[in-house]
Amino acid sequence: MSTADPHPSPDRADDPMAVAPPAPPELPPVRADLAHIVIPATVVWFVAFVVLLFFLDDLRAHQAMIWLWTCLAGGLLGLVGLAVYGWQRRAARQGRRSANAMALQERW
């Protein structure tokens, strides 16, 4: 009579009869629309910068000028991001290997 375990334990790596758990399904690609995320966020940073310009004296009095420069940096970084994305779209249209092909699927 055999004394082997009829239900092999999956944590035993040396057991050839152990059944591996099924792999999880692949996640769908992230489809974040540029026009709904980056462009409005960049505009909000610049609007906040302009609004804070009206409170420049208060910002100086409370030593809170960092908020003004943070808004300017956010807007400028948004513009840099849009420029990089435009370069990726151009490179993908030209068929360059280093380009991100998903940039062509984006609609502005």
DSSP file (Angstrom, degrees, kcal/mol; ACC not computed):
  #  RESIDUE AA STRUCTURE BP1 BP2  ACC     N-H-->O    O-->H-N    N-H-->O    O-->H-N    TCO  KAPPA ALPHA  PHI   PSI    X-CA   Y-CA   Z-CA
    1    1 A M              0   0    0      0, 0.0     2,-0.3     0, 0.0     0, 0.0   0.000 360.0 360.0 360.0 140.5    0.0    0.0    0.0
    2    2 A S        -     0   0    0      1,-0.1     0, 0.0     2,-0.1     0, 0.0  -0.661 360.0-164.6 -89.1 140.7    1.2    3.4   -0.8
    3    3 A T        +     0   0    0     -2,-0.3    -1,-0.1     2,-0.1     2,-0.1   0.127  43.9 134.4-107.5  19.3    1.4    6.1    1.9
    4    4 A A        -     0   0    0      1,-0.1    -2,-0.1     2,-0.1     3,-0.0  -0.386  66.1-104.2 -70.5 147.4    1.8    9.0   -0.6
    5    5 A D        -     0   0    0      1,-0.2    -1,-0.1    -2,-0.1    -2,-0.1  -0.578  22.1-151.5 -71.7 123.1   -0.3   12.1    0.1
    6    6 A P  S    S+     0   0    0      0, 0.0    -1,-0.2     0, 0.0    -2,-0.1   0.737  89.7  51.9 -70.5 -20.0   -3.3   12.1   -2.4
    7    7 A H  S    S-     0   0    0     11,-0.0    11,-0.1    -3,-0.0    -2,-0.0  -0.864  87.3-147.2-117.8  95.3   -3.4   15.9   -2.3
    8    8 A P        -     0   0    0      0, 0.0    11,-0.2     0, 0.0    -4,-0.0  -0.295  17.5-117.3 -66.0 145.5    0.1   17.3   -2.9
    9    9 A S    >   -     0   0    0      1,-0.1     3,-1.4     9,-0.1     6,-0.2  -0.675  12.2-143.8 -82.4 130.7    1.0   20.5   -1.2
   10   10 A P  T 3  S+     0   0    0      0, 0.0    -1,-0.1     0, 0.0     8,-0.0   0.652  95.6  66.9 -71.7 -12.3    1.7   23.4   -3.6
   11   11 A D  T 3  S+     0   0    0      1,-0.0     2,-0.8     2,-0.0    -2,-0.0   0.506  77.6  93.1 -86.3  -1.8    4.5   24.7   -1.3
   12   12 A R    X   -     0   0    0     -3,-1.4     3,-0.8     1,-0.2     6,-0.2  -0.814  54.3-173.6 -93.0 108.3    6.7   21.7   -2.0
   13   13 A A  T 3  S+     0   0    0     -2,-0.8    -1,-0.2     1,-0.2     5,-0.1   0.735  79.6  60.1 -74.2 -23.1    9.0   22.6   -4.9
   14   14 A D  T 3  S+     0   0    0      3,-0.0    -1,-0.2     2,-0.0     3,-0.0   0.553  81.4  95.8 -84.3  -6.0   10.4   19.1   -5.2
   15   15 A D    X   -     0   0    0     -3,-0.8     3,-1.3    -6,-0.2    -3,-0.0  -0.754  57.3-163.9 -87.8 113.2    7.1   17.5   -5.9
   16   16 A P  T 3  S+     0   0    0      0, 0.0    -1,-0.2     0, 0.0    -2,-0.0   0.698  88.7  58.7 -70.4 -16.3    6.6   17.1   -9.7
   17   17 A M  T 3  S+     0   0    0      2,-0.1     2,-0.1    -3,-0.0    -2,-0.0   0.511  77.1 117.3 -89.2  -4.9    2.9   16.5   -9.2
   18   18 A A    <   -     0   0    0     -3,-1.3     2,-0.5    -6,-0.2    -9,-0.1  -0.421  63.2-134.0 -66.7 136.6    2.3   19.8   -7.4
   19   19 A V        -     0   0    0    -11,-0.2    -1,-0.1    -2,-0.1    -2,-0.1  -0.811  13.8-134.9 -95.9 124.6   -0.1   22.0   -9.4
   20   20 A A        -     0   0    0     -2,-0.5     3,-0.1     1,-0.1    -1,-0.0  -0.509  29.9-103.5 -74.7 144.5    1.0   25.6   -9.8
   21   21 A P        -     0   0    0      0, 0.0    -1,-0.1     0, 0.0     2,-0.0  -0.363  47.2 -93.3 -65.5 149.5   -1.7   28.2   -9.2
   22   22 A P        -     0   0    0      0, 0.0    -3,-0.0     0, 0.0     0, 0.0  -0.330  42.9-107.7 -65.5 145.7   -3.1   29.7  -12.3
   23   23 A A        -     0   0    0      1,-0.1     3,-0.1    -3,-0.1    -3,-0.0  -0.464  37.4-107.6 -71.0 142.6   -1.5   32.9  -13.5
   24   24 A P        -     0   0    0      0, 0.0    -1,-0.1     0, 0.0     3,-0.1  -0.353  43.3 -94.1 -67.6 153.7   -3.6   36.0  -13.1
   25   25 A P        -     0   0    0      0, 0.0     2,-0.1     0, 0.0     0, 0.0  -0.305  47.4 -95.2 -67.0 153.4   -5.0   37.5  -16.2
   26   26 A E        -     0   0    0      1,-0.1    -3,-0.0    -3,-0.1     0, 0.0  -0.412  39.9-115.9 -68.6 143.1   -3.1   40.3  -17.9
   27   27 A L        -     0   0    0     -2,-0.1    -1,-0.1     1,-0.1     3,-0.1  -0.520  31.1-109.0 -76.9 146.1   -4.1   43.8  -17.1
   28   28 A P        -     0   0    0      0, 0.0    -1,-0.1     0, 0.0     3,-0.0  -0.385  45.2 -89.9 -70.2 155.9   -5.5   46.0  -19.9
   29   29 A P        -     0   0    0      0, 0.0     2,-0.5     0, 0.0     0, 0.0  -0.351  43.6-107.3 -65.4 146.5   -3.2   48.8  -21.1
   30   30 A V        -     0   0    0     -3,-0.1     2,-0.6     1,-0.1    -3,-0.0  -0.624  32.2-167.8 -75.9 125.4   -3.6   52.1  -19.3
   31   31 A R        +     0   0    0     -2,-0.5     2,-0.6    -3,-0.0    -1,-0.1  -0.706  13.3 170.5-117.5  78.1   -5.4   54.5  -21.6
   32   32 A A        -     0   0    0     -2,-0.6     2,-0.4     3,-0.0     5,-0.1  -0.803  31.8-131.2 -91.0 121.2   -5.1   57.9  -19.9
   33   33 A D    >>  -     0   0    0     -2,-0.6     3,-0.8     1,-0.2     4,-0.8  -0.586   6.0-148.0 -77.4 125.4   -6.2   60.6  -22.3
   34   34 A L  H >>>S+     0   0    0     -2,-0.4     5,-1.5     1,-0.3     3,-0.9   0.884  96.2  55.8 -59.3 -42.3   -3.7   63.5  -22.6
   35   35 A A  H 345S+     0   0    0     72,-0.5    -1,-0.3     1,-0.2    73,-0.1   0.741 110.0  46.1 -67.4 -22.0   -6.4   66.1  -23.1
   36   36 A H  H <45S+     0   0    0     -3,-0.8    -1,-0.2     3,-0.1    -2,-0.2   0.552 126.3  21.8 -97.4  -7.6   -8.2   65.1  -19.9
   37   37 A I  H <X5S+     0   0    0     -3,-0.9     4,-1.7    -4,-0.8     5,-0.2   0.717 123.3  33.8-121.7 -63.7   -5.2   65.0  -17.6
   38   38 A V  H  X5S+     0   0    0     -4,-0.8     4,-2.4    -5,-0.2     5,-0.2   0.924 116.5  49.0 -72.9 -46.1   -2.0   66.9  -18.6
   39   39 A I  H  ><S+     0   0    0     -5,-1.5     4,-2.2     1,-0.2     5,-0.2   0.947 114.8  43.3 -64.2 -49.3   -3.5   69.9  -20.4
   40   40 A P  H  > S+     0   0    0      0, 0.0     4,-2.5     0, 0.0    -1,-0.2   0.894 113.9  52.2 -63.3 -36.2   -6.0   70.8  -17.6
   41   41 A A  H  X S+     0   0    0     -4,-1.7     4,-2.1     2,-0.2    -2,-0.2   0.911 109.8  48.6 -65.3 -40.3   -3.4   70.2  -14.9
   42   42 A T  H  X S+     0   0    0     -4,-2.4     4,-2.0     2,-0.2    -1,-0.2   0.909 111.9  49.5 -64.3 -42.0   -1.0   72.5  -16.7
   43   43 A V  H  X S+     0   0    0     -4,-2.2     4,-2.7    -5,-0.2    -2,-0.2   0.909 108.8  52.7 -63.5 -41.8   -3.6   75.2  -17.0
   44   44 A V  H  X S+     0   0    0     -4,-2.5     4,-2.6     1,-0.2    -2,-0.2   0.911 107.7  51.6 -61.7 -42.6   -4.6   74.9  -13.3
   45   45 A W  H  X S+     0   0    0     -4,-2.1     4,-1.8     1,-0.2    -1,-0.2   0.920 112.7  45.1 -60.7 -43.1   -0.9   75.4  -12.3
   46   46 A F  H  X S+     0   0    0     -4,-2.0     4,-2.3     2,-0.2    -2,-0.2   0.885 112.5  50.8 -69.8 -37.4   -0.7   78.6  -14.4
   47   47 A V  H  X S+     0   0    0     -4,-2.7     4,-2.6     2,-0.2    -2,-0.2   0.915 110.0  50.3 -63.9 -42.3   -4.1   79.9  -13.2
   48   48 A A  H  X S+     0   0    0     -4,-2.6     4,-2.4     2,-0.2    -1,-0.2   0.884 109.1  52.6 -62.5 -37.8   -2.9   79.3   -9.6
   49   49 A F  H  X S+     0   0    0     -4,-1.8     4,-1.2    22,-0.2    -2,-0.2   0.936 110.9  46.2 -61.8 -47.0    0.3   81.2  -10.4
   50   50 A V  H  X S+     0   0    0     -4,-2.3     4,-0.7     1,-0.2     3,-0.3   0.900 112.3  50.6 -64.6 -40.7   -1.7   84.2  -11.8
   51   51 A V  H >< S+     0   0    0     -4,-2.6     3,-1.1     1,-0.2     4,-0.5   0.916 108.3  52.5 -63.4 -42.2   -4.1   84.2   -8.8
   52   52 A L  H >< S+     0   0    0     -4,-2.4     3,-0.9     1,-0.3    -1,-0.2   0.752  96.2  68.8 -67.6 -22.3   -1.2   84.1   -6.4
   53   53 A L  H >< S+     0   0    0     -4,-1.2     3,-1.1    -3,-0.3    -1,-0.3   0.830  94.2  57.2 -63.2 -29.8    0.4   87.1   -8.1
   54   54 A F  T << S+     0   0    0     -3,-1.1    -1,-0.2    -4,-0.7     3,-0.2   0.725 109.0  46.0 -71.3 -20.5   -2.6   89.2   -6.7
   55   55 A F  T <> S+     0   0    0     -3,-0.9     4,-2.5    -4,-0.5    -1,-0.2  -0.054  73.7 124.7-110.1  30.1   -1.6   88.1   -3.2
   56   56 A L  H <> S+     0   0    0     -3,-1.1     4,-2.2     1,-0.2     5,-0.2   0.882  72.7  50.7 -60.6 -41.5    2.1   88.8   -3.6
   57   57 A D  H  > S+     0   0    0     -3,-0.2     4,-2.4     1,-0.2    -1,-0.2   0.910 111.6  48.0 -64.2 -41.7    2.3   91.1   -0.6
   58   58 A D  H  > S+     0   0    0      2,-0.2     4,-1.9     1,-0.2    -2,-0.2   0.898 110.4  52.0 -65.5 -39.7    0.6   88.6    1.7
   59   59 A L  H  <>S+     0   0    0     -4,-2.5     5,-3.2     1,-0.2     6,-0.3   0.911 111.8  46.4 -63.3 -41.1    2.9   85.8    0.5
   60   60 A R  H ><5S+     0   0    0     -4,-2.2     3,-1.1     3,-0.2    -2,-0.2   0.908 110.5  53.0 -66.0 -41.1    5.9   88.0    1.3
   61   61 A A  H 3<5S+     0   0    0     -4,-2.4    -1,-0.2     1,-0.3    -2,-0.2   0.848 116.3  38.6 -64.2 -34.1    4.5   88.9    4.7
   62   62 A H  T 3<5S-     0   0    0     -4,-1.9    -1,-0.3    -5,-0.1    -2,-0.2   0.279 110.2-119.3-100.0  10.4    4.0   85.3    5.7
   63   63 A Q  T < 5S+     0   0    0     -3,-1.1    -3,-0.2    -4,-0.2     3,-0.2   0.922  73.7 131.0  50.9  49.9    7.2   84.0    4.0
   64   64 A A    >>< +     0   0    0     -5,-3.2     3,-1.5    -6,-0.2     4,-0.5  -0.103  12.7 125.7-122.1  33.2    5.1   81.8    1.7
   65   65 A M  H 3>  +     0   0    0     -6,-0.3     4,-1.9     1,-0.3     3,-0.4   0.688  58.5  81.2 -66.4 -16.1    6.6   82.7   -1.6
   66   66 A I  H 3> S+     0   0    0      1,-0.2     4,-2.2     2,-0.2    -1,-0.3   0.819  85.3  59.0 -59.2 -30.3    7.3   78.9   -2.2
   67   67 A W  H <> S+     0   0    0     -3,-1.5     4,-2.0     2,-0.2    -1,-0.2   0.897 104.5  49.6 -66.6 -39.4    3.6   78.6   -3.2
   68   68 A L  H  X S+     0   0    0     -4,-0.5     4,-1.9    -3,-0.4    -2,-0.2   0.942 114.5  43.4 -63.5 -47.5    4.1   81.1   -6.1
   69   69 A W  H  X S+     0   0    0     -4,-1.9     4,-2.5     1,-0.2    -2,-0.2   0.811 110.2  56.9 -71.0 -29.3    7.2   79.3   -7.3
   70   70 A T  H  X S+     0   0    0     -4,-2.2     4,-2.5    -5,-0.2    -1,-0.2   0.917 107.9  47.5 -65.7 -42.2    5.6   75.9   -6.9
   71   71 A C  H  X S+     0   0    0     -4,-2.0     4,-2.0     2,-0.2   -22,-0.2   0.901 112.8  48.7 -65.8 -40.4    2.8   76.9   -9.2
   72   72 A L  H  X S+     0   0    0     -4,-1.9     4,-2.5     2,-0.2    -2,-0.2   0.929 112.3  48.5 -64.6 -43.9    5.2   78.3  -11.8
   73   73 A A  H  X S+     0   0    0     -4,-2.5     4,-2.7     1,-0.2     5,-0.2   0.899 109.7  52.9 -63.2 -40.3    7.3   75.1  -11.7
   74   74 A G  H  X S+     0   0    0     -4,-2.5     4,-1.7     2,-0.2    -1,-0.2   0.910 111.5  45.7 -61.6 -42.4    4.1   73.0  -12.0
   75   75 A G  H  X S+     0   0    0     -4,-2.0     4,-1.9   -30,-0.2    -2,-0.2   0.915 114.1  47.8 -66.8 -43.3    3.0   74.9  -15.1
   76   76 A L  H  X S+     0   0    0     -4,-2.5     4,-2.2     1,-0.2    -2,-0.2   0.896 111.1  50.5 -66.5 -39.6    6.5   74.8  -16.7
   77   77 A L  H  X S+     0   0    0     -4,-2.7     4,-2.5     1,-0.2    -1,-0.2   0.856 107.5  54.9 -66.3 -33.4    6.9   71.1  -16.0
   78   78 A G  H  X S+     0   0    0     -4,-1.7     4,-2.2    -5,-0.2    -1,-0.2   0.901 108.1  48.7 -63.0 -40.3    3.5   70.5  -17.6
   79   79 A L  H  X S+     0   0    0     -4,-1.9     4,-2.1     2,-0.2    -2,-0.2   0.891 110.3  50.9 -66.4 -38.7    4.7   72.3  -20.7
   80   80 A V  H  X S+     0   0    0     -4,-2.2     4,-2.5     2,-0.2    -2,-0.2   0.918 109.9  50.8 -62.7 -42.6    7.9   70.2  -20.8
   81   81 A G  H  X S+     0   0    0     -4,-2.5     4,-2.2     1,-0.2    -2,-0.2   0.894 109.5  49.7 -62.2 -40.5    5.8   67.1  -20.5
   82   82 A L  H  X S+     0   0    0     -4,-2.2     4,-2.2     2,-0.2    -1,-0.2   0.882 110.5  50.9 -65.4 -37.5    3.6   68.2  -23.4
   83   83 A A  H  X S+     0   0    0     -4,-2.1     4,-2.3     2,-0.2    -2,-0.2   0.926 110.3  48.4 -65.7 -43.8    6.8   68.9  -25.5
   84   84 A V  H  X S+     0   0    0     -4,-2.5     4,-2.2     1,-0.2    -2,-0.2   0.903 111.3  50.9 -62.2 -40.5    8.2   65.4  -24.7
   85   85 A Y  H  X S+     0   0    0     -4,-2.2     4,-2.2     1,-0.2    -1,-0.2   0.901 108.9  51.1 -64.9 -39.5    4.9   63.9  -25.6
   86   86 A G  H  X S+     0   0    0     -4,-2.2     4,-2.3     1,-0.2    -2,-0.2   0.894 109.1  50.9 -63.0 -39.6    4.9   65.8  -28.9
   87   87 A W  H  X S+     0   0    0     -4,-2.3     4,-2.5     2,-0.2    -2,-0.2   0.886 109.3  51.2 -64.3 -38.5    8.4   64.6  -29.7
   88   88 A Q  H  X S+     0   0    0     -4,-2.2     4,-2.4     2,-0.2    -2,-0.2   0.904 109.7  49.6 -65.3 -40.9    7.3   61.0  -29.0
   89   89 A R  H  X S+     0   0    0     -4,-2.2     4,-2.3     2,-0.2    -2,-0.2   0.924 112.0  48.2 -63.1 -43.7    4.3   61.3  -31.4
   90   90 A R  H  X S+     0   0    0     -4,-2.3     4,-1.7     1,-0.2    -2,-0.2   0.922 112.8  47.7 -63.4 -44.1    6.6   62.7  -34.1
   91   91 A A  H  <>S+     0   0    0     -4,-2.5     5,-2.3     1,-0.2     4,-0.4   0.880 111.7  50.6 -65.4 -37.1    9.1   60.0  -33.6
   92   92 A A  H ><5S+     0   0    0     -4,-2.4     3,-0.8     1,-0.2    -1,-0.2   0.886 108.5  51.9 -68.2 -37.9    6.4   57.3  -33.7
   93   93 A R  H 3<5S+     0   0    0     -4,-2.3    -1,-0.2     1,-0.2    -2,-0.2   0.846 109.1  50.8 -65.2 -32.3    4.9   58.8  -36.9
   94   94 A Q  T 3<5S-     0   0    0     -4,-1.7    -1,-0.2    -5,-0.2    -2,-0.2   0.535 116.0-117.9 -82.9  -5.8    8.4   58.6  -38.5
   95   95 A G  T < 5 +     0   0    0     -3,-0.8    -3,-0.2    -4,-0.4     2,-0.1   0.737  50.7 168.0  80.3  23.8    8.7   54.9  -37.4
   96   96 A R    > < -     0   0    0     -5,-2.3     3,-1.1     1,-0.1    -1,-0.2  -0.450  38.6-133.2 -72.1 144.2   11.7   55.3  -35.1
   97   97 A R  T 3  S+     0   0    0      1,-0.2    -1,-0.1    -2,-0.1    -5,-0.0   0.802 102.7  57.0 -68.3 -29.1   12.5   52.3  -32.9
   98   98 A S  T 3  S+     0   0    0      2,-0.1    -1,-0.2    -7,-0.1     2,-0.1   0.520  87.5 104.0 -81.4  -3.4   12.9   54.4  -29.8
   99   99 A A  S <  S-     0   0    0     -3,-1.1     2,-0.7    -8,-0.2   -10,-0.1  -0.420  77.4-116.5 -82.4 154.2    9.5   55.9  -30.0
  100  100 A N    >   -     0   0    0      1,-0.1     3,-1.4    -2,-0.1     4,-0.3  -0.811  19.9-157.7 -88.1 113.8    6.5   55.0  -27.9
  101  101 A A  G >  S+     0   0    0     -2,-0.7     3,-1.4     1,-0.3     4,-0.5   0.747  86.7  70.3 -67.4 -23.6    3.9   53.5  -30.3
  102  102 A M  G >> S+     0   0    0      1,-0.3     3,-0.9     2,-0.2     4,-0.5   0.748  82.9  73.3 -66.1 -20.1    1.0   54.2  -27.9
  103  103 A A  G X4 S+     0   0    0     -3,-1.4     3,-0.6     1,-0.3    -1,-0.3   0.794  91.4  56.8 -63.3 -26.8    1.5   57.9  -28.6
  104  104 A L  G <4 S+     0   0    0     -3,-1.4    -1,-0.3    -4,-0.3    -2,-0.2   0.751  99.5  58.3 -75.5 -22.8   -0.1   57.4  -32.0
  105  105 A Q  G <4 S+     0   0    0     -3,-0.9     2,-0.2    -4,-0.5    -1,-0.2   0.607  86.2 100.7 -81.1 -11.3   -3.2   56.0  -30.5
  106  106 A E    <<  -     0   0    0     -3,-0.6     2,-0.5    -4,-0.5   -73,-0.1  -0.527  60.4-152.7 -78.7 138.3   -3.8   59.2  -28.5
  107  107 A R              0   0    0     -2,-0.2   -72,-0.5     1,-0.1   -73,-0.1  -0.950 360.0 360.0-110.9 128.7   -6.3   61.7  -29.7
  108  108 A W              0   0    0     -2,-0.5    -1,-0.1   -74,-0.1    -2,-0.0   0.468 360.0 360.0 -85.5 360.0   -5.9   65.3  -28.8
